[in-house]
Amino acid sequence: GGAKTEKDKENSKLYSTAYWKKQRIAQLSKAPLCAACLIEGRVVPAVHIDHVFPHRQDDKKFKINLFQSLCQPHHSLKTHDENQGLYNYYSPNGIIQYTDADYAKQITDQTEFTQNI
């Protein structure tokens, strides 16, 4: 438990917006299963919509990002790797590891990058 940090409060604000609720439903209807489990040959319902590139409360990154559907264990695992500066994208072709440097490249490469804005 413990007190909510400023970061938690900012995140709650972002995640409770109508924009995000719509984004979440759109992503889950498009990809209802955990992308990481699928790579491992398992069919598991997703519970988290993950921003492949951490948004860190940046409004642009919050909205324009690469999204993936993940189960709770894989979301935790990804967050752990994220703290090492590696962002796991569980693509249909296997795991791709991005870094901050890839963000600009990915958002201009529309074949890889989808946005619902």
Secondary structure, DSSP 8 states (H G I E B T S, - for coil): -----HHHHHHHHHHTSHHHHHHHHHHHHH--B-HHHHHTT---B--EEEESS--TT-HHHHHSS-EEEE-HHHHHHHHHHHTTT-EEEEETTEEEEE-TTHHHHHHH-TTT-----
